[in-house]
Amino acid sequence: MARNKNLHSAKSQKNDEFYTQLSDIENELSHYTDHFRDKVIYCNCDDPFESNFFKYFAMNFNLFGLKKLICTCYVGSPITGAEFDLFHQDIPVSNQKAYKIEIDRVEDENGDGAIDLKDVELLLKNKEGMSELKGDGDFRSLECVELLKQSDIVVTNPPFSLFREYVAQLMKYEKKFIILGNQNAITYKEIFPLIRNDRMWLGYHSGHTLFAVPSYYEIPDFYDLNDKNKLRSNGYIIDKNGVLWRNLGNICWFTNLDIAKRHEDLYLYEEYSPEKYPKYDNYDAINVDKVVEIPKDYFGVMGVPITFLDKYNPDQFEIVAFRKGEDGKDLVFTRERESSTILSYPYTTAIAGMIKNAEGKINGKPTYARITIRRKLSQ
């Protein structure tokens, strides 16, 4: 059902503007606190009135020892200028403005002896450090780029549809960052080389993540907003305040800040055998079904699931390539199987005609994307 069509039209190409839970932000960013001290943090896809990134850094401004916190928002943000009526009040696009907020201190606004969300709300109501932007607040605009140049670390949830362009800008200006993205971004031709060359990597958490979605967000016509069970089964939740949430199962944090997790060795216990680890027909590498099954005594090239990146330690492994063999085709291998188990074999295609002969030889093509890796010799 289409809701707020006028606003949605004004926000074309931005139907992936989701809002991150404070708890998810806390769970990830708590691992980076040493990086934040005396730094300028820039959240360049964040309306301060609605962004939990802004709330998190404002509440912890003094604890982290931040130098400055900057937030900018896009002019089409659903509640820009609407104060605290999150997701409940629509403002005509013509009346909306793009804002920035710059703060170099956070004080105990209500005098209760602690810096908490109430102090952040008072800070926003008083519009401390807030001013209008001349343009639309797009992260690619000249004034936002100038703010980017002044920053040390960028932290935000950028639009997934613009993820390639967003990361390219961070690389161009050589910025440190902690950002959310879809796991599929790993496979992008613009992103994978950055991961392979250790210019960016995965953070601490990945997997299912709940995002609040704005009021103009469209869900399929056959979803009944009054049928909460059906909504939940299809990845949507409406909370007690009437806010619509979407559950996405393939979300990752990406960063280029060095973190302890990145240097933890993956414990290996399996032993290599040609029977268990078949070689690809078109590439000199063995296939490994699961990350935990990487053999401890094999130092050649291995094809592993992309979930390996969550355990990737550059001191232990080297990333060779993504998915393609030397002939430019998907990795394919031939393996003997009992005929009675052919159809349950995990890497058969959906076409039974892939069976080569009566002995049960099959040509399989990995259903899931593969990264090729090799162990470091020092390991």
Secondary structure, DSSP 8 states (H G I E B T S, - for coil): ---SHHHHHHTTT-TT--EE-HHHHHHHHTT-HHHHTT-EEEETT--TTT-HHHHHHHHTHHHHT-SEEEEE--TT-TTTT-TT-TTT----GGG---EEEEES----TT-SSS--HHHHHHHHHTTTTEEE-SS---TTSHHHHHHHHH-SEEEE---GGGHHHHHHHHHHTT-EEEEEEEGGGGGSTTTHHHHHTTS-EEEEEEEEEEEE--TT----TT--TT-HHHHHHTTEEE-TT--EEEEEEEEEEEE-S--GGGG------B---TTTS-BBSSSS-EE-SSGGG-BTT--S-EEEEGGGGGG--TTTEEEEEESB-TTSSB--EEEE--GGGGGG-TT--S-GGGB-STT-EEEE--SS-EEEEEE-TT-
